[in-house]
Amino acid sequence: MRLNAARFPPAAPAALAHGLRPDPALGVFESLLVVDGEAPRLDAHLARLAGSLTVHYGRPLPPDLEARARALAGTARGPARLRIDVLPGADAELSLAPARQRELPIVLHPYTLPGGLGAHKWRDRTLVDALTQTPLLLDADGTVLEAGWANVLIRRSGILLRPRADGRILPGTSLPAAVEADLTLADLRRADEILVSSSLAGVVPAVLAEAG
């Protein structure tokens, strides 16, 4: 389904209209940080991947996947990104690359995407990759969902808050403890601090893009 910006009031952020929604037939993936030859969050990523494979393809994880992942991680020199790709009906493919350093703070550009990307890490990134900026995805009612590659948190009066893990966003594997809440752009603008969290970047500062 393509998204039509005309469906939203003028005050709403632009609707994402780049390509189609993710195609499950292209599979799912996980990417995680490797440090000193170790992948400390591998178990959490494999658990999330197993859930996606069960729900969408009715299959378990390959029995040797953990051993293969740890063996490949052990060859890393310096911080690295371990990626695990699984396509329907095919074995898992593993790859290793140097970890990317992102310029901070992360600048978030709001876009409306009704229903969000969901709770699975799709290989089909057409929709998000079509953007040159880091998107901050909002539901049609203005609820903050997630960034294009990270979970979103805010700090307000010393308390960390994050969007609800209710099936509209990817459940994070490395999120700090935080209170789930319905957040809006107004909440982010009033926050003492905006943060984004991913397994590769860790927890890093973010800001909202200036309205133009």
N, C-alpha and C positions, 0 to 999 in steps of 0.2 A: 504494500500500500504506500503510495506517495503522499506526502504531507502537504497540505495547502495552507500557506500562511494566512490566507483570507479567512480561515476559520477562527482566527484569534483576534482579540481586540487590539487596536493600535498600540496600547500600552504594553502588550505582552512582548517578550523577546521573540526574535524571529524563529519561525518553525524550521526545524531541520528538513531540508528537501533534497538532500544529496543522496541519490541512489535509493535502493529499497531497504526494508528492514533486514536484519541479518538472516541469512539462509542457513538453517540447521543442517542442510545436506552437505555443507562445506566443513562441518565438524566443529570441534572445540579445542581449546588449548589452555595451557598454564605457562606462566613465566615467573621465575623466581630468582632471587639473588644467591650467588655463590661467593663465599668469602673463605680464603685460605683453603680451598679445595673442599669445603663443606657447604651443604645446603640445609641450613638450620630449620627452615620452614617447609621442608619437602613433605612431611607427613600431612600437614594441613592442606597443601595444594593437591596431593593425591586424593585426599578425602573429598575435596570439592570436585575434582575431576571425576571420581567414581560416581558421585551423585549425578553429574550431568550425563555420563554414559548410561547409567541405569534409566534415568527419566526419558531421555530422547532416543536412545538406540537399543535399549534392552540388553546391554552387554556389560560384563564386569571389566575392571582394569586388567590389562595383560599381566599374567602372574609374575613375569620377570621385570616389570617396569621399574619398581623401586631399585632393584639391584643395578639395572642399566643406568638409571639416573644418577645414583651415587657414584658409580664408576666414572661416568663422564664428568661429573662435578669434580672428582678428584684430579682431573687433568688440568684444571683451570690454574692460570697464573695471574694473580691479581683479581680484583672484583670482576665478576662475570655474570651474565644472564643465561640461565638454563631455561630453554623453552621445550615444552612437550606438546606436540600436535597429535591429535587423534581424529581421523576421518572415519565415517561409517564404513564398516566392513574391512578396515585396513589396520595394520599394526601401528603402534605409536612411533612417531618420528621424534628424535631428540636432537637438539642443536645447542651449541655453546658459543657465546659471543662476548666481547668486552661489555661491561656494564656502562650504560649511557649516563653521563652527568648532565642534569637539566639546569638551566639558568633559573636562579631564584630571585624573587618569589615567583611562583607559578601564577600567571595571569589567566583568570577564568572568564570566559566569554559566554554569557547565558544564551541558551537555545531551548526552545520548547520541543519536547519529544513525548507525546502522549503515551503513557504506560511505561516509558523508559526502555532500557535494553534488556531488562530481566535479570534473572539470578544465575546466568551461565555466561562463560567467557567464550564468545563465539569467534571462530577463525575469520568469519566474514566481517571485516572492519570497514566496509565501503562507506558506510554512513558517517562514521567518526573520522576516518582518514581523509575524507574529502575536505575537511576543514584545516586551515593552516594554523588556527589557534587551538588552545586547549578548551574544549566545550564544557560548560557547566550545564548539565541536563536538568530540565524542569518538567514536571508533569503539566497537563493542560490546566490544572487548577492553580499553578504557580508553586507547587511543592518542590523544594530542592531534592534532587535524586542523587546524582553523583557526577564526578568529572569524567571526561572521556576515558581516562586510564587510572583513575584513583577514587577512593572514597573521600568524602568531604566531612570535615568537622569544624565546629566553632568553639571558641572559649568565651564564656560570658560569666562575669562575676566569679571567676575561678573554677567554673564547672565546664567540662567538656560535653558537647552535645553533638549528635550525628543523626542523619536521616534514618528512618525506620527500615530495618531489613525485612521487608514485607513482600518480597518477590519481584519488586520493580528494579532492584539494584543488585549488583554483584556483592555477595557477602564477603567482606574482607578477611584475609588470612593473617593480617598483621596489625589490625586496628588496636589502638590503646583503649582502655576501659572508658566508656562514654555512655551518657544517657541518651536513649533513643527519643526523638521528638519530631514533630512535623515542623520543618523549617522552611522559610520563605526567603526571597531576596532581601526583604526588609530585615529579617533576622541577621543575615550575613552582613548587611551594611551597619547594623548596630553592634556587631560582635566586637569584643576586645581583640580577637585574633581569629583569622581564618587559616585552616590547615588542610592539607590533603595527605592521604596515606596510601601507599602502595608497597608491595613486597620488594620492589626494586629501588624505589626512591626513599623509602622510609616515611617518616612523618616530617613534612616540610612546609614552610610558610607559603601562603597564597593570598592573592588580592583579587578583587573584582575589577574587570576592565572598566575604564571610564566610559560612560555613555557618550556616544558620538552622533 
